[in-house]
């Protein structure tokens, strides 16, 4: 337990957005960082369980920080962080689609948004065994490798038909405009 507390203390005192924010709060209030972090996590957890707008808060947590670090990853020269955050967004997308169809039932569960938030934090955790890596390599990647050729063929056909339809609509629109212009003379 003491080792876990030491790791937490090191994390809270390390430079970065969380450590810097906690340093400013500690300087202004005089309250130790550990208590500030514990109180914030407790408040957030209770709010996700009982507060109004828990869905919005959970979606902000699952989107805002990952979007920020994704932009930083794009701007960095390292490829590893790009891959890590692309993997997160693939898992987030699959999760969002699955949630869309199951949300009607899931939001009735009392601690659904707290669980969803924990899941998203696990998916973005900066550890090798985070949720996005595990889910991508054990579920999404095997499914993709098995079915990507069929999906590519289907998408190619849809793209061609969409382009043909857009060309037809454009031709008909031009024809109708010309006819209206001739009638107006």
N, C-alpha and C positions, 0 to 999 in steps of 0.2 A: 504494500500500500504506500509505503514511504517513497518507493521508486517511482510510482505513478504520480505522486504529488510533486516530486522533483522534476519529472518530465513536463508536467503541467506548468510549474513555475518557470522553467526554462522557456517554454512556448510563450507564456504570457509576457516574458521579458525580452523576447527576441524581436529584432526590428522587423517591421512590416506593418500592414494596415491595422491589424488587431493590436499588436504591441504598442504602436504609436498612439492609437486612440486611448488605450488603457493608461498609457503614461500621462497623457494630457488630463484624463479624468482623475487619476491618482494625484496629480499635482494640484488640481483645483479643489478636490474634495478632501484629500487627506486619507481616503479609504484605500486599503491595500488592493492591488490588482486582482488577487485571488477572490476577494469578496465581491468586487465589482463584476468579474466574469461569472462567478457563481450566481449572483443575484440576477444578472442579465439572462443567463441560460434558464434559470428557474422561472422568471417572468415570461420569457418567450415560450417555454413549455406549457405553462398554465394558460397563456393566451391562445396557443394553438389548440388546447383542449376545450377551452370554455369561451373564448373571445369571439366577438363579431368580426367578420372579415378574415377568419383564419385561412380560408382558401386563397385570398389575395396575398396574405403575408407568406404563406407557404410557397406560392408561385414566385414571389419576389426573391425569396431565399434561393429557390432552385434556378432562378434566371439571372439575377443581377450580378452576384459575385462571379459565376461562371462566364458571363458575358464579358465582364471586366478583365478577368485573367485570360480569356480567349483572345481579346484584343492585344494584351501584352504578349501572348504567345505568338501571335501573327507577326508582331513587330520584332520579336527576338530572332536571333540567327539559329537557334536550336530547333531541331526537328522533333525531338522527344516530347516537348511540351505541346507542340501542335497536334501530334498523334494522341496524346492524353486527352486534350480537350475536344478533339473531333470525336473520339470514342465516347466521351461524356454526352455530346450532343446527339449522337446516334441513339444511345440508350435513352436519353431524355425524350427524343422524338417517338421512339417505340413505346415508351411508358405513357406519353401523352395521348397517343392514339388508343392504347389499351384502356387508359383511364376515361377517355371520352365515352367509350361504350359501357364501361362498368361503373361510372360515377353515379349513375342513378341509384344504384344499390349501395355503393361504398360509403357515400357521404352520410348514410344513416348510422354508421358505426361511430360510437362516441369519440374515439381517439384517432379517427382516420387521418386528420390533417397533421397531427403530431407524428404519426407513423410515416406518412408520406414525406414530411420534412426530414425525419431521421433517415429515410431511404435516400432522399436526394443528397443529404450531407454525406452519407456513406458513399454515394456514387462520385462525389467530387473530392473526397478525402485524398490528401497527397501521400498516399501509401500504395505500394505495389498491389495489395490485395483489395483495392477499393471496389465498390459495386459495379462501376461501369466496366472496368477491366474484366471482372469475373463474369458478368452477364454477357458482355460482348463475346468473349472467347468461348463461353460454354453454351450460349443459346443463339445469339444473333449471327455470328460468323458461320457456324455450321449450317444454319438455315439459309443464309445468303449463298454460300458456296454450292449448296444443293439446288437452289432455285433461280440463281441470277440469270442464267441463259434464257429461261422461259420469260422472265420479267423483261429482260432486254428486248426480246423479240416482240413482246406485247407492246412495250413502250415505243419501239420503233414504228410499229403499225399505227399506234395512236398519234404519234407525232406527224406522220405522213398524212393521215386523214385530217388532222387539225389544220395543217398547212393548206391542204386542198380546200377545206371549208372556208378558211380565212380568205383565200384567193377568190373563191366564188362570191363571198359576201362583198368583197372589195369591188369586184367587177360589176355586180348588180347595183351597188351603191353609186358607182361612177355612172353607169347607164341611166339610173333613175335621176341622178343630178342633171345629166345632160338633157334628158327628156323634159324635166321641169324648166330648165333654162330655155329650151326651144319654145315651150308653151308660153313662157312669160314674155317672149318677144312679140 
